[in-house]
Amino acid sequence: MNYKKIKHRLHEIIYEADTRAGKVFDVVLLIFILSSVVLVALESVDWIGQKYHAQLNIAEWIITIIFTIEYLLRILSISKPSKYIFTTYGIIDFISIIPKYISLFFLGTQSLLALRALRLLRVFRILKLTHFVGESNSLVKALARSKTKILVFMFSVVILCIIFGTIMYMVEDDQSGFSSIPRSIYWCIVTLTTVGYGDIAPASPLGQFIASIIMVLGYGIIAVPTGIVSAELTSQAFNIDHNTQACPHCMTTQHKDGAKYCHQCGETLNHVD
């Protein structure tokens, strides 16, 4: 096989979740991602980190090398590497592997704090899971289309909190914790979102009655953003389905099922098994 065929095959395996080889690649990568996150969590436990430091370090290096190879193959398998390197996924992949290599240059007890911070950055590997969430694009689009409605709704909630907070400041006294309007607004937000820390509580019958109204409103208010986004997701369900193919030339996604050419640049798409 020549270089062009190898490159084409690599792209098909790495970027095409619709193909059989792509599905196997994604499953294996998923296992390594979850394993790496578990290793980071175990390493943070003192007795485990001290007792099994060598084993955890070896396992971490193996996973880091595997992720490094994957990162390089992703760059080599596309025509324009910058289309991957500077994307969100590319930056996440880079962040997930670089801390282990940087830690080689931090030696001595004076740099243990910096080393620990670098190790914590490895937890960003969990963000690589976004590669496998095919419906995440639909959710992001639904949120984007709903942002105006959600912003208007949030603005209305803020106005309600200001009004009810001011009322509670007038009804309650300082001994109940309502010592200022900002503090009363804070109480209203906590109550409206059904969090209820309990650090401030109304003592008068009128204040408790108003608090009851705010609590009931809270349950209804929480459901509104969910309904807005759900409506957008439902409307998208009637659109034409798209597959997961990424163009090997420009990395454009969201091609229609059965598409043979990229709708952005016209490049031939990989064959789906």
Number of C-alpha atoms within 10 A of each C-alpha: 6 6 8 10 10 12 19 16 14 19 23 25 22 21 24 24 23 16 19 13 16 20 17 14 16 19 13 11 20 17 10 18 22 15 16 24 18 12 19 18 14 15 19 14 10 10 11 13 18 12 11 12 14 11 11 19 15 11 14 19 16 14 18 21 14 14 20 17 12 15 17 11 15 20 18 14 22 22 16 14 17 12 15 18 17 12 11 12 16 19 13 18 21 18 17 24 22 16 19 20 13 12 17 9 10 15 10 8 8 9 12 13 11 12 20 13 12 18 19 15 16 21 19 17 21 17 15 20 15 14 14 15 9 13 9 12 12 14 16 13 15 20 19 13 15 18 15 11 14 18 12 11 16 14 12 12 16 15 12 17 22 19 16 21 23 19 16 24 23 15 17 21 15 9 11 14 17 24 14 16 18 14 16 25 23 17 26 27 22 18 23 25 15 16 12 15 10 10 8 18 18 22 14 13 11 13 18 16 12 16 20 14 12 20 20 13 15 20 13 10 16 13 10 13 18 11 11 18 22 16 14 18 19 11 11 15 11 8 8 9 11 14 17 17 26 22 27 23 19 19 18 15 16 15 21 16 12 11 15 15 15 23 16 13 12 12 14 14 20 22 13 15 8
